[in-house]
C-alpha cells in the first residue's frame, strides 16, 4: 500500500496544507485519478503518492521532499501531525 496526500500550496508557496490522505494500492493510477480529480476541481493544487503505509511518514516525506529546501511549512489538516524539521 501507498499513501496519497492531497493538498494545496499557499499563493506565496510558503505553506503546503495537507487536506486529504488515502491509502491506495501501489501503482493503481485509476484510484489515484478518481481521488485527485474531484480534489483538484475543488481547489487542491498538489498531490503526491508516497510508498509508505502510514500517514505521518507520508507527511514527513512531503516536508522533506517538497518544503524543506524552500523553508516552507507543511500543515497537516488530516491528523494534525507536525513534521520533524530538525
Secondary structure, DSSP 8 states (H G I E B T S, - for coil): -EEEEEEEE-TTSSEEEEEEEEEE-TT-HHHHHHHHHHHHHTT--EEEEES-SSHHHHHHHHIIIIIGGGT-EEEETTT-------
